[in-house]
Amino acid sequence: MVINALTRLRYCTTDGVMDFKTKEGLGNAPAGFMPWFDVPGRRTENVTVVCGHWSTLGLVMRPNLMALDTGCVWGGKLTAARLAPDPAARTVIQVECPQYCDPLA
């Protein structure tokens, strides 16, 4: 269960029910579900979380969230971030990637 939560969790409910099926971006949340990082009262809401493994989400930079998966394997970009305590001082570096995988294969 821990590996599933760390690699496949995108959406959950406010009472902790996890959805492991949906892979699409924010506009495709199942009814009653929200992105894990928007759940009120989550334990990590007061720390900065840096994550990836959700390429359809794309780059998300918030004071307490840095989602860096921008789909390099699908022909998107490879993204890295320079960390800093002040969110305004963080910088993002991106390079183009040739498409490695065929999403329709």
Steps between C-alpha positions, in 0.01 A plus 500: 500500500782745577658458155159553338445817702845636414487423127136486391300726730366809332158552652339428835204606710506716810467185714799328337344270239761472223441468125771303318327485160480857375818628333371808323555859606303719738191532280434126523466445875240235584188632674573568867878480452767770490874506435681355802683829554173695534349282774428722802696410811761277332804451720737661251298815433754715688812362333614521140448174311695437179345225290463355154358188337186677372588627153143599409504743792795690357705760682338632818687749715333607823653617827457150646506286184739447212363243253775459243391221264457665160489187287856463372444133414201603284687773316439776754774665700744387765448732794717577801468766767746694708370487854490799732323564831317795344260373229559817296871416480449152350590460135401241242729360233352310205645328194315356203485121470453295186197273530619174651173310541202471273192570716284305257718187494 
